[in-house]
């Protein structure tokens, strides 16, 4: 079905995204008034998409990246999706974080030029197809899917954060806005009137920095654990946009949460991204001490621990990513002026999940012999918090994912992948904004495959940090 869809639409979309001719799509301002002339919005959106792809391809050429080696011959072949394949050779971080981030620039290009959440979605597909056809020597079907699905979630979160940062006229804010969403900062050179302003809707923002030590276990490949002997520098950024517990909205991402963590040294890195955003929400319970919101949410979650700083393709990885649609409940009880308890629960369908399994031969080339497990499945995410202004904050997290593989080619093994993630964090306030804390986390990747070695990989890590609340 995917191949048939691409065959029918790829040539048309290729034409639209390169010459900028498309059917009228009205854009919407923050006040809801419709713009009568959509041509300029479409032109600048497509210009931004092209600029993003050109810049990425050019910088890749500077470092002689193999994926940038396109020719007129490869472009001619890529226009016809019959030549496309399920690409295995790229790095997990590139495919499951790099491509969604790339998709977020396409989505943000449309949002900053006046398109709504829903009318921005087609531009992610346009940008992704353009990249695969024009800027890579061989087109990957899985890259289009990862770019499209993950780009929507990341794009809307980064767009809203950009508006909050860019609302200030200061130079620091403009620099910060560039790092949040470079393509939206670039769009400012056109001196177009702003369609939206930051709403001052930041509920909380905190940054943690410290050190973390990881311990790993790889069944049958215990030697892989040796490179984890040294601790790494740790940084985490936690963003909550909009009140989690008092939400009643039909506007996507009026509330979202984005939690990112990175631990690294010269031998390994460990990345974790957890996110959720309401597509629509209700507030069924609201009193002076009890608050509840519930609704449909989108999720982009990414985990990767690797014992090689360039993203090892061998047995030393613990990789998993999930793009899901869940039903969510967020509940808080105010115990006193000093303390509260909150519970956040998500459960639903994984639309696109990815992990990796072992093959007999591994290669460091771009189109090497690594193998990715793609699939659909289900997920459950639970977050429990007890907080006291003086005693501190205790946070417990437990997430579980299951995907069943899609047997798209003979080179992919069918089977099931289970991934469990949990953490305990305790933060003690030293002042109104500064605190110190400790974190203990657990990862477990378990893969059962029909035609490949089963995978059992486990990671336990502990860290100390200093936190700053803004």
C-alpha positions in Angstrom: 0.0 0.0 0.0 2.9 2.4 0.8 4.6 1.7 -2.5 1.4 2.2 -4.4 0.8 5.5 -2.6 4.3 6.7 -3.4 4.0 5.7 -7.0 0.8 7.7 -7.4 1.9 10.9 -5.7 5.6 11.2 -5.8 6.0 12.7 -9.3 3.2 15.3 -8.5 4.8 16.2 -5.1 8.2 16.4 -6.7 6.9 18.9 -9.2 5.1 20.9 -6.5 8.0 21.1 -4.1 10.5 22.2 -6.6 8.7 24.8 -8.7 6.3 26.0 -6.0 3.0 25.5 -7.9 0.3 24.1 -5.7 -3.4 24.2 -5.1 -4.7 27.1 -2.9 -4.4 26.4 0.8 -5.6 29.2 3.1 -3.5 30.1 6.1 -4.8 31.2 9.4 -3.6 33.9 11.8 -3.7 33.7 15.6 -7.0 35.5 15.7 -8.6 33.1 13.3 -9.0 35.5 10.3 -8.4 33.9 6.9 -5.7 35.3 4.6 -7.1 35.8 1.1 -3.7 35.6 -0.7 -2.1 32.2 0.1 0.4 32.4 -2.7 3.0 34.2 -0.6 2.6 31.9 2.3 3.1 28.8 0.1 6.1 30.4 -1.8 8.0 31.3 1.4 7.2 27.9 3.0 8.6 26.1 0.0 11.5 28.4 -0.1 12.4 27.6 3.5 12.0 23.9 2.8 14.4 24.1 -0.1 16.8 26.2 1.8 16.8 23.7 4.7 17.5 20.8 2.3 20.1 22.6 0.3 22.0 23.7 3.5 22.0 20.1 4.9 23.2 18.6 1.6 25.9 21.3 1.3 27.3 20.8 4.8 27.3 17.1 4.3 29.3 17.5 1.1 31.9 19.6 3.0 32.6 16.6 5.2 32.4 14.1 2.3 29.3 12.3 3.7 28.4 9.5 1.4 24.6 10.3 1.6 25.3 13.7 -0.1 26.8 12.2 -3.2 23.8 12.7 -5.5 24.0 13.0 -9.3 21.6 13.6 -12.1 21.4 9.9 -12.6 20.4 9.2 -9.0 17.8 11.9 -9.2 16.3 10.4 -12.3 16.1 7.1 -10.6 14.7 8.4 -7.3 11.7 10.1 -9.0 10.3 6.6 -9.5 9.5 4.9 -6.2 9.9 1.4 -7.7 13.6 1.9 -7.0 13.1 2.8 -3.4 14.0 0.3 -0.6 13.8 -0.2 3.2 17.2 1.3 4.0 19.2 -0.4 6.8 22.6 1.0 6.6 22.2 4.4 8.2 22.8 5.0 11.9 19.9 4.6 14.3 20.4 8.1 15.7 20.4 9.5 12.2 17.3 7.6 11.1 15.2 8.0 14.3 16.3 11.4 15.6 18.0 13.1 12.6 15.1 12.5 10.2 12.3 13.5 12.6 14.3 16.7 13.4 14.7 17.3 9.7 10.9 16.9 9.3 10.4 19.4 12.1 12.1 22.1 10.0 9.6 21.5 7.2 6.7 21.7 9.7 8.0 24.8 11.3 8.5 26.4 7.9 4.8 26.1 7.3 3.8 27.2 10.8 6.0 30.4 10.8 4.5 31.3 7.4 0.9 31.3 8.8 -0.3 27.7 8.3 -2.3 26.0 11.1 -1.2 22.7 12.7 -3.3 20.6 10.3 -2.5 22.5 7.1 1.2 22.4 7.9 1.3 18.6 7.8 1.4 18.1 4.0 4.5 20.2 3.8 6.4 17.7 6.0 5.7 15.0 3.4 6.6 17.4 0.5 10.0 18.2 2.2 10.7 14.6 3.0 10.0 13.4 -0.6 12.1 16.2 -2.0 15.0 15.2 0.2 14.8 11.6 -0.7 14.5 12.3 -4.4 16.9 15.2 -4.9 19.5 15.0 -2.1 20.2 11.3 -1.4 21.7 8.8 -3.8 19.2 6.1 -2.8 15.8 6.8 -1.4 14.6 5.0 1.8 10.9 4.3 2.4 11.5 4.2 6.2 13.2 7.6 6.1 10.1 9.2 4.7 7.9 7.6 7.3 10.2 8.6 10.2 10.6 12.1 8.9 6.9 12.6 8.4 5.5 11.1 11.7 8.2 12.4 14.0 8.5 15.8 12.3 5.0 16.8 13.2 5.4 16.2 16.9 8.8 17.8 17.1 7.9 20.6 14.7 4.9 21.9 16.7 6.8 21.8 20.0 9.8 23.6 18.6 7.5 26.2 16.9 5.8 27.0 20.1 9.0 27.2 22.1 10.5 29.5 19.4 7.5 31.9 19.7 8.0 32.1 23.5 11.8 32.8 23.2 11.5 35.1 20.2 8.8 37.2 22.0 11.5 39.3 23.6 13.3 41.9 21.4 16.7 41.3 23.1 19.7 39.9 21.2 19.9 37.0 23.7 16.3 36.0 22.8 17.1 36.1 19.1 20.2 33.9 19.6 18.1 31.6 21.7 15.4 31.5 19.1 17.9 30.4 16.5 19.0 27.4 18.5 15.4 26.4 19.2 14.3 26.6 15.6 16.9 27.8 13.1 14.6 27.7 10.1 12.1 30.1 11.8 14.9 32.5 12.7 16.0 32.4 9.1 12.5 33.2 7.9 12.9 36.6 9.7 15.2 37.9 6.9 12.1 38.2 4.7 10.7 40.8 7.1 7.2 39.3 6.9 4.6 40.3 9.5 4.3 37.8 12.4 1.2 35.6 12.4 1.6 34.5 16.0 3.2 35.8 19.1 4.5 33.9 22.2 1.6 33.5 24.6 3.6 33.4 27.8 2.3 29.9 28.2 5.4 28.3 29.8 4.3 26.3 32.8 7.8 25.2 33.9 11.4 25.0 32.6 14.3 23.4 34.3 17.9 22.4 33.4 19.9 19.8 35.2 23.7 19.3 34.8 26.0 16.9 36.5 27.7 13.5 36.1 26.3 10.0 35.5 27.8 6.5 35.6 26.2 3.7 33.5 26.4 -0.1 33.9 25.4 -2.3 31.0 24.8 -6.0 30.4 24.7 -7.6 26.9 23.8 -11.3 26.9 26.4 -13.2 24.8 28.5 -10.1 24.2 29.7 -9.1 27.7 32.9 -7.5 26.3 30.7 -4.7 25.0 30.2 -3.5 28.5 33.9 -2.7 29.0 33.7 0.7 27.3 31.1 1.9 29.8 33.6 1.9 32.7 33.9 5.7 32.8 31.3 8.2 33.9 30.0 10.9 31.6 28.8 14.4 31.8 25.0 14.7 32.2 22.6 17.4 31.1 18.8 17.4 31.1 16.2 19.9 29.9 12.5 19.6 31.0 9.9 21.8 29.5 6.2 21.9 30.4 4.1 24.2 28.1 0.6 25.0 29.4 -1.0 23.8 32.6 -1.0 19.9 32.5 -4.0 19.6 34.9 -6.3 22.4 33.8 -6.6 21.9 30.0 -9.7 22.1 27.9 -8.7 22.8 24.4 -9.3 21.7 20.8 -6.1 23.3 19.6 -3.2 20.8 19.2 -0.4 21.2 21.6 -1.9 23.9 23.8 -0.2 21.7 26.4 2.8 19.5 25.9 5.8 18.1 27.8 9.3 17.6 26.5 11.9 15.9 28.6 15.4 15.4 27.1 18.5 13.9 28.7 22.1 13.3 27.4 25.0 11.6 29.1 28.3 11.3 27.2 32.1 11.0 27.3 34.6 10.2 24.6 33.6 6.5 24.6 29.7 6.5 24.7 26.6 8.5 24.7 23.1 7.9 26.1 20.1 9.9 24.9 16.6 9.9 26.1 13.6 12.0 24.8 10.1 11.7 26.2 7.3 13.9 24.9 3.6 14.2 24.8 1.2 16.8 23.5 -2.6 17.1 23.6 -4.4 17.0 20.3 -7.6 17.9 22.2 -8.3 17.8 25.9 -11.1 18.0 28.5 -11.1 19.0 32.2 -13.7 16.7 33.7 -12.7 17.4 37.4 -11.8 20.8 38.7 -12.0 22.0 42.3 -9.8 24.0 44.7 -7.6 21.0 45.5 -8.2 18.4 42.7 -7.5 19.0 39.1 -7.8 16.5 36.1 -7.3 16.8 32.4 -7.8 14.1 29.8 -7.6 13.8 26.0 -5.8 12.4 22.9 -2.1 12.9 22.8 0.8 12.5 20.3 4.1 11.1 21.4 7.6 11.2 20.1 10.0 9.1 22.3 13.6 8.3 21.5 16.2 6.2 23.4 19.7 5.3 22.3 22.7 4.2 24.4 25.8 3.3 22.4 29.3 2.4 23.4 30.7 4.2 20.4 30.6 8.0 20.1 29.8 7.7 16.3 26.8 5.4 17.0 28.1 1.9 16.9 26.3 -0.4 14.5 27.2 -3.6 16.5 26.1 -5.3 19.7 26.9 -2.4 22.0 23.6 -0.5 21.3 20.4 -0.2 23.2 18.2 1.6 20.6 14.4 2.2 20.6 12.1 4.8 19.2 8.3 5.2 19.3 5.8 7.5 17.6 2.4 6.9 19.3 -1.1 8.2 19.7 -2.4 7.7 23.3 -5.3 8.5 25.5 -3.9 10.5 28.5 -5.1 11.4 32.0 -3.2 13.9 34.1 -4.4 14.3 37.7 -3.1 16.5 40.6 -4.1 16.8 44.3 -3.1 19.8 46.3 -2.2 18.6 49.8 -1.3 22.0 51.3 0.2 25.2 50.3 3.5 23.5 50.4 2.8 20.1 48.8 1.1 18.3 46.0 0.8 14.8 44.3 0.4 14.2 40.6 -0.1 11.2 38.4 0.2 11.2 34.6 -0.8 8.1 32.6 -0.7 7.4 28.8 -1.8 4.3 26.9 -2.3 3.7 23.3 -1.1 2.7 19.8 2.4 2.9 18.5 2.1 4.0 14.9 5.8 3.6 14.1 8.3 1.9 16.3 11.9 1.1 15.6 14.7 -0.9 17.1 17.7 -2.9 15.8 18.7 -6.5 15.7 22.0 -8.2 15.2 23.3 -9.5 11.9 26.3 -11.7 11.3 28.3 -8.9 9.7 28.5 -5.3 10.5 29.8 -2.5 8.4 30.7 1.2 9.1 29.8 2.2 5.5 26.7 4.3 4.9 24.8 1.4 3.3 26.2 -1.3 5.6 24.7 -4.4 7.1 23.0 -3.2 10.1 19.4 -4.3 10.5 16.4 -2.3 11.8 13.2 -3.7 13.2 10.2 -1.6 12.2 6.7 -2.1 13.5 3.5 -1.1 15.2 2.4 -2.0 18.7 1.3 -0.5 22.0 2.8 1.6 24.8 2.1 2.5 28.5 3.7 5.5 30.2 3.3 6.4 33.9 4.6 9.3 35.8 4.2 9.9 39.6 5.4 13.0 41.5 5.3 13.9 45.2 6.5 17.5 45.8 7.1 19.6 48.9 8.6 23.1 48.6 11.1 22.4 51.4 11.5 18.7 51.5 12.0 18.3 47.7 10.5 16.5 44.8 10.4 12.7 44.2 9.6 11.6 40.6 8.9 8.0 39.5 8.7 7.1 35.8 7.8 3.8 34.2 7.3 3.3 30.4 6.8 0.2 28.5 6.7 -0.4 24.7 6.0 -3.4 22.5 6.2 -3.5 18.7 5.7 -6.4 16.3 7.8 -6.3 13.2 6.7 -5.6 9.7 8.1 -8.2 7.3 8.7 -5.7 4.4 11.7 -7.4 2.8 13.5 -10.7 3.1 16.3 -8.9 4.8 14.2 -8.0 7.8 13.4 -10.5 10.5 9.9 -10.8 11.9 9.4 -10.9 15.6 8.7 -8.8 18.7 10.6 -6.1 20.5 9.9 -5.1 24.1 11.5 -2.0 25.7 11.1 -1.0 29.3 12.4 2.3 30.8 12.2 3.6 34.4 13.7 6.2 36.6 13.7 7.5 40.2 14.7 11.2 40.7 14.9 13.1 43.9 15.5 16.9 43.8 16.2 18.9 46.9 15.8 22.7 46.7 18.6 24.9 48.0 16.9 28.2 47.0 13.9 29.3 45.0 15.6 28.4 41.7 18.6 26.2 42.6 18.6 22.6 43.7 20.6 19.4 43.8 19.5 15.9 43.0 20.1 12.3 42.2 18.7 10.1 39.4 18.7 6.3 39.1 17.4 4.8 35.8 16.9 1.5 34.1 16.6 0.4 30.5 15.8 -3.1 29.2 15.6 -4.1 25.5 14.3 -7.5 24.7 13.9 -8.7 21.1 12.5 -12.1 20.0 13.2 -12.7 16.3 12.4 -15.5 13.8 15.5 -15.4 11.7 18.1 -13.5 13.8 19.8 -13.7 17.1 17.5 -12.7 20.0 18.5 -9.5 21.8 18.7 -8.9 25.6 20.4 -5.7 26.6 20.1 -3.9 29.9 21.4 -0.6 31.3 21.4 0.8 34.8 22.8 4.2 35.5 23.1 6.6 38.5 23.9 10.3 38.5 24.2 13.4 40.6 23.2 16.9 39.3 22.5 20.5 40.0 19.2 21.9 38.8 18.1 25.4 37.8 14.5 26.3 37.5 13.5 29.3 35.3 
